[in-house]
Amino acid sequence: MSLLIPADLLPADGRFGSGPSKVPAGRLEALAATGRTLMGTSHRQPPVKGLVRRVVDGLTTFYDLPEGYEVVIGNGGSAAFWDLATFALVEQRSQHAVFGEFGAKFAAAARKAPWLGAPTVRTAEPGSLVLPEAEADVDVYAWTHNETSTGVVAPVVRPAGAREDQLTLVDATSAAGGLALDVTQADVYYFAPQKSFASDGGLWLALMSPAAVARAERIAASDRYIPAFFDLVGALKNTRLDQTYNTPAVATLFLMAEQLDWMNALGGLPAMVERVDASAQALYDWAEKASYAAPFVADPAHRSPVVGTVELDPAIDKVALTRTLVANGIVDLDAYRGIGTNQLRIAMYPSIDAADVTALTRCIDWVVERL
Ligand SMILES: Cc1ncc(COP(=O)(O)O)c(C=O)c1O
């Protein structure tokens, strides 16, 4: 029989997965309330086109997008965007700062693209950070704002000495919505809806600078073969018309639009940053004090406020711990494959309340004491 955690210790919501992540209460009911007006209707007609527009406008407000920056939406999720970038954004050669599994995947995609020169790859051990560095003959610098695999956060700042014709491509899949951003530092800030935007997977979204749009247009006009699915200029043109190139996941767009409304009503990005910072403080304060746990990321400045990684003492049976938590409705605390030796990973996206993070730490203490 599993241990039964006292009800007064439990978080109000036990979903701490790093993605797909917690969808706030009431959202699925709001989707259901659309009845026959949205799901099952054409994506070329006003109800769904209006929804695409709500997402574009919501992001424009949330990021207070500078003149000339555009929101682009396409199908395939962030992983598809890496392949898209090799076709549609990297002109000849890219540089990648890799400090986790997701950054490594984009670097691998660039390495395998036979039409590109071999990328420069700067790497750091899991739990630490490496940044891009000015290099003469690259046309893209790529890095990850928040490495979901390790819980390391990186600054989004153009490398010192980088030229204006070199683009910065920032994977913000788990960062967007929760981490502060000076959007002018990124030419392409791309992400997906299943993390801070409390929605489902399958789409990619990108904030593109005028320089990035110009680059995409120049490559599209060249004789490079670009599969239609990776046609970024096509995606841009469709988004301008409140559409996507092929059929989007309508429910995903709806949930994201609802989350953007919630975020903007609460005060937008600064308010979300406050929320995730409160959660992170609760988590890392606990991990610093617990006799059997410690933050995995050694440098406090590199610890992510949205995805926390905590290394447990080898004497703690992590499988028994997480199994007990799952039996009590606290789910998805597993580390990313191969990261850490005895690790928990805890999402703290804006929808997750700091009080629930505190409750989670109390539940972990309670279970560890009894295992
Ligand atoms: C940082 C980062 N990049 C890319 C991805 C891939 O996103 P998707 O599953 O939408 O393709 C993820 C997914 O967890 C991620 O965390």
The ligand as a Gaussian input file, in Angstrom:
#p B3LYP/6-31G(d) Opt

LIG

0 1
 C       13.884000      23.940000     -25.043000
 C       13.063000      23.064000     -25.918000
 N       13.218000      23.113000     -27.249000
 C       12.494000      22.353000     -28.076000
 C       11.561000      21.463000     -27.601000
 C       10.763000      20.632000     -28.562000
 O        9.472000      21.126000     -28.602000
 P        8.305000      20.359000     -29.378000
 O        7.977000      19.152000     -28.551000
 O        7.195000      21.362000     -29.443000
 O        8.823000      19.999000     -30.711000
 C       11.347000      21.359000     -26.227000
 C       10.362000      20.410000     -25.691000
 O       10.327000      20.121000     -24.518000
 C       12.116000      22.186000     -25.365000
 O       11.936000      22.121000     -24.042000

